Amino acid sequence: MDIQTQRQGAITVIRPQGPLLGTDAEQVKTALINASGASLGRVVLDMEAVAFVDSRGLEVLVEVTEEMSEGGQALKLCAANKTVREVLELTELAGLFEHFEDVGSAARSFL
């Protein structure tokens, strides 16, 4: 899986390319944890190029969210497609995340 990391001021945007599953999910977890430490928890996960998420991908999102919340931080998701949003809703995990339509609106939410 290709994972792009981009800084937008004090915010780090993580952009995984491909489905979030299995060992690829672990790579995303590592990128998110590293980014949260480097940007004081100002992290946006841009899910535009994530077609779907399996159970391990969901576990990783929950684990990262819980770890960040212990430090008073929050993982913000943006641009998730309909399938990913439905999976989050069906598993009753949607409420754990702030979701935005695009990176810009997610980044502005930190202000």
Residue pairs with C-beta under 8 A, 6 or more apart in sequence:
1 16
1 17
1 18
1 24
1 27
1 28
2 16
2 17
2 18
3 14
3 15
3 16
3 17
3 27
3 28
3 31
4 14
4 15
4 17
5 12
5 13
5 14
5 15
5 31
5 35
6 12
6 13
6 15
7 13
7 39
8 103
8 107
9 107
10 39
10 40
10 42
10 110
11 39
11 42
11 43
11 44
11 107
11 110
12 35
12 36
12 38
12 39
12 42
12 43
12 44
13 43
13 44
13 46
13 103
13 107
14 28
14 31
14 32
14 35
14 43
14 44
14 45
14 46
15 46
15 48
15 49
16 24
16 27
16 28
16 31
16 45
16 47
16 49
16 50
17 49
18 24
18 49
18 50
18 51
19 50
19 51
19 52
19 53
19 54
19 57
20 28
20 47
20 50
20 52
20 53
20 54
20 57
20 60
20 61
21 52
21 53
21 54
21 56
21 57
22 54
22 56
24 57
25 54
25 56
25 57
25 59
25 60
26 56
26 60
28 45
28 57
28 60
29 60
29 63
29 64
32 43
32 45
32 64
32 75
33 64
33 67
35 43
36 43
36 64
36 67
36 68
36 71
36 73
36 75
40 73
41 68
41 71
41 72
41 73
41 74
42 73
42 110
43 68
43 73
43 75
43 76
44 76
44 77
44 78
44 100
44 103
44 106
44 107
45 61
45 75
45 76
45 77
45 78
46 78
46 79
46 103
46 106
47 77
47 78
47 79
47 80
47 81
47 84
48 78
48 79
48 81
50 80
50 81
50 84
51 81
51 83
52 83
52 84
52 87
53 61
53 84
53 87
53 88
58 87
58 88
58 91
58 93
61 75
61 77
61 93
61 96
61 97
62 93
62 96
64 75
65 74
65 75
65 96
65 97
68 74
68 75
74 98
75 97
76 97
76 98
76 99
76 100
76 106
76 109
76 110
77 97
77 98
77 99
77 100
77 106
78 99
78 100
78 101
78 102
78 103
78 105
78 106
79 100
79 101
79 102
79 103
80 88
80 99
85 94
85 99
88 94
88 97
98 106
98 109
100 106
100 109
